[in-house]
Amino acid sequence: MDFLEHVEAWIPRSTKRVYAILDNLSSHRTTDVLLFVLAYPRWEMVFHPKYAAYLNLIEP
């Protein structure tokens, strides 16, 4: 949460949408993350499709 709030402060207010691309790790779907998205509506969490490791460049 501290990291997301730090990034939120770093991004200019003129930016209308912020997309965070995430894998399906369970910690990315916690209550704190959901509350962050509610508190900062310009953020959108985009998740990789399951079983699509080829899209995650760290996997190979």
HUGI-V483165 format. One record per pair of residues at least 24 apart in sequence whose C-alpha atoms are under 8 Angstrom apart, sorted by the first residue. I is the first residue (numbers start at 0). J is the second residue. If there is no record, write none. Layout:
i:I j:J
i:I j:J
//
This chain:
i:0 j:31
i:0 j:32
i:0 j:35
i:15 j:41
i:16 j:41
i:16 j:42
i:16 j:43
i:17 j:41
i:17 j:42
i:17 j:43
i:18 j:42
i:18 j:43
i:18 j:44
i:18 j:45
i:19 j:43
i:19 j:44
i:19 j:45
i:20 j:44
i:20 j:45
i:20 j:46
i:20 j:47
i:21 j:45
i:21 j:46
i:21 j:47
i:22 j:46
i:22 j:47
i:22 j:55
i:23 j:47
i:23 j:48
i:23 j:49
//
